[in-house]
Amino acid sequence: MVEIKVLPRRDNVSSLASKRANLITEKSKVPILAGTVIKKDFYKVAEKYGIKIYEY
């Protein structure tokens, strides 16, 4: 599952985490949040929820 945001906010991370809980039953699948401008504190928050962050 991938979500792309130009400037992701913390509520995007929690929203993606809740979608993950509802849709993914296999632990081998990982949600991804991608964006162009991602603050450094997002990496810690996303790691807490098991979400990968990609910045491009």
C-alpha positions in Angstrom: 0.0 0.0 0.0 1.5 3.4 -1.0 0.4 6.9 -0.2 2.1 9.9 -1.9 1.9 13.3 -0.3 3.9 16.4 -1.2 4.2 17.5 2.4 2.9 14.7 4.6 1.6 15.5 8.1 1.4 13.4 11.2 -2.2 12.6 10.7 -1.3 11.0 7.3 1.0 8.6 9.2 -1.7 7.6 11.7 -4.3 7.3 8.9 -2.0 5.0 6.9 -1.4 3.0 10.1 -5.1 2.5 10.6 -5.6 1.5 6.9 -2.8 -1.0 7.4 -4.5 -2.5 10.4 -7.7 -2.9 8.5 -6.4 -4.2 5.2 -3.2 -6.1 5.8 -3.3 -9.4 7.5 0.1 -10.5 6.4 3.1 -9.0 8.2 5.3 -9.3 5.1 3.4 -6.4 3.4 4.6 -2.9 4.4 2.8 0.4 3.9 4.8 3.2 2.3 4.4 6.9 2.6 6.3 8.9 -0.1 6.7 12.6 -0.4 9.0 15.4 -1.5 9.4 17.3 1.8 9.5 15.1 4.9 10.6 16.3 8.3 13.2 14.3 10.1 10.8 13.5 13.1 8.5 11.7 10.6 11.0 8.8 10.3 10.7 8.0 14.0 6.9 8.3 14.0 6.6 6.1 10.9 9.0 3.5 12.3 6.8 3.3 15.4 3.8 2.4 13.2 5.8 0.1 10.9 5.6 2.4 7.9 8.4 3.0 5.4 9.2 6.5 4.3 10.5 7.5 0.9 11.6 11.0 0.1 12.3 12.1 -3.4 
